[in-house]
Amino acid sequence: MAYKVCETGEYYPLSVLFRDSGMEIEVSEVPPHGIVKMWRLDNAESGELIAAATLQIRDGVYTLGDIAVREEHRSRGFGKQMQRVVFDEARRLGVTELWASAKVPDYYYRLGWEKMDWDASPKVGVNCHTCDRREKSCFPAIIRMKL
C-alpha cells in the first residue's frame, strides 16, 4: 500500500483526527493561533487520512504542535515519519529546538526527546484534569528536541 505526505491548509479533518486521538482539541475549520504549517499522511489509493502533524509557535517557541496517527495504523512508523517532516521544516526555518507537550511521554523519550521542567519551560502545554478518553487525571510532560 502506498502512502503520501503533503502539506495542507485544511484544518478540519486534522482537528477531527486529533480529537479522536484523545487530544483536547476543538474540532474547527480554523486552525489554532500560531500554526506555521500542517501536514497529512494519506493512503494514496483511498485518500484516507492516516496521520497528521502541525508545526506551531506557542509562547514564542516552535513546537511540534499536534501529531496523531489513527489507532488502527499505529506501530507502523507513521508517527516517526510525521515527526521527521516537522523536524525537516523546522531546520529549514533555522529552528534549533522544538518543544512539545506529551500525554504519553515515554514514546517521545525513546525517540530522543528530553523531559523538561514544567514550571521553568515555555508554556507549550496544558493540564487536562479529566481525560474522557483515558478516564483518569492527565498531566502531560513538557519535552524538548534539539535539532
C-alpha positions in Angstrom: 0.0 0.0 0.0 1.3 3.5 -0.9 1.2 6.5 1.4 1.8 10.2 0.7 2.6 13.1 3.0 1.5 16.5 1.8 1.2 20.0 3.3 -2.4 21.1 3.8 -4.3 24.2 4.6 -7.4 22.4 5.6 -7.6 22.1 9.4 -11.0 20.5 9.9 -10.0 16.8 9.1 -6.9 17.2 11.2 -8.8 18.6 14.1 -11.2 15.6 14.0 -8.2 13.1 14.0 -6.5 15.0 16.9 -9.7 15.0 18.9 -10.5 11.3 18.2 -6.9 10.5 19.3 -7.5 11.9 22.8 -6.2 15.4 22.4 -8.2 18.3 23.9 -8.7 19.8 20.5 -11.8 21.7 19.5 -13.0 20.5 16.1 -12.8 23.5 13.8 -12.2 24.7 10.3 -10.0 27.4 11.7 -6.5 26.4 12.8 -5.4 27.5 16.3 -3.3 30.6 16.7 0.4 30.2 15.8 0.1 27.4 13.2 3.1 27.6 10.9 2.4 24.6 8.7 0.2 21.5 8.7 0.7 18.1 7.1 -1.3 15.0 6.5 -0.3 11.4 5.6 -2.9 9.7 3.4 -3.4 6.3 1.9 -2.5 7.2 -1.7 -5.1 4.9 -3.1 -8.2 5.6 -1.0 -7.3 9.2 0.2 -8.0 8.1 3.8 -6.3 10.4 6.4 -3.9 8.2 8.3 -1.8 10.7 10.3 -1.3 14.4 10.7 1.1 16.8 12.4 1.5 20.6 12.8 4.4 23.0 13.4 3.2 25.8 15.7 4.6 28.7 17.7 3.4 28.6 21.3 4.6 31.0 23.9 7.2 32.3 21.5 8.9 29.0 20.7 8.5 26.5 17.9 6.5 23.4 18.8 5.5 20.1 17.4 2.0 21.5 17.8 -0.1 18.3 17.4 0.6 14.9 16.0 -1.6 11.9 15.7 -1.9 8.5 13.9 -5.2 6.7 13.5 -5.3 4.0 16.1 -5.6 1.1 13.6 -2.4 2.4 11.9 -0.2 2.8 14.9 3.1 0.9 15.4 3.9 1.2 11.7 6.3 4.1 11.8 3.9 6.8 10.7 4.4 8.9 13.9 8.2 8.9 13.3 7.6 9.8 9.7 5.4 12.8 10.6 7.9 14.0 13.2 10.7 13.9 10.5 8.5 16.1 8.3 8.1 18.6 11.1 11.8 18.4 12.0 12.9 19.0 8.4 10.7 22.1 8.0 11.9 23.5 11.4 15.5 23.0 10.4 14.8 24.7 7.0 13.4 27.7 9.0 16.6 27.8 11.1 15.0 26.4 14.3 17.4 24.6 16.6 15.0 23.1 19.1 11.4 22.1 19.2 9.1 21.9 22.2 6.0 19.8 22.8 3.6 18.6 25.3 3.1 14.9 25.6 0.4 12.8 27.3 2.4 9.6 26.6 5.9 10.9 27.0 7.7 7.6 27.1 7.2 7.2 23.4 8.9 10.5 22.8 11.8 9.8 25.3 12.6 6.7 23.2 12.9 8.9 20.2 15.4 11.3 21.8 13.1 14.0 23.3 14.1 15.2 26.7 11.9 15.8 29.7 11.8 19.5 30.8 10.7 21.1 34.0 7.1 22.2 33.7 7.4 25.4 35.6 10.7 26.6 34.0 9.7 25.8 30.4 7.8 27.9 27.9 4.0 27.4 28.3 3.5 25.0 25.4 1.1 22.5 27.1 -1.9 22.3 29.3 -3.0 20.2 32.2 -6.2 18.4 31.3 -7.6 17.4 34.6 -10.3 15.0 33.3 -9.4 12.9 30.4 -12.5 11.3 29.0 -10.6 9.0 26.7 -8.3 7.7 29.4 -10.7 8.2 32.3 -8.1 9.5 34.6 -6.3 12.7 35.5 -3.7 13.6 32.9 -0.6 15.6 33.5 1.3 15.9 30.2 5.1 16.3 30.2 6.9 19.2 28.6 9.5 17.9 26.3 12.2 19.3 24.0 14.1 18.1 21.0 17.4 19.6 19.9 17.6 19.6 16.1 
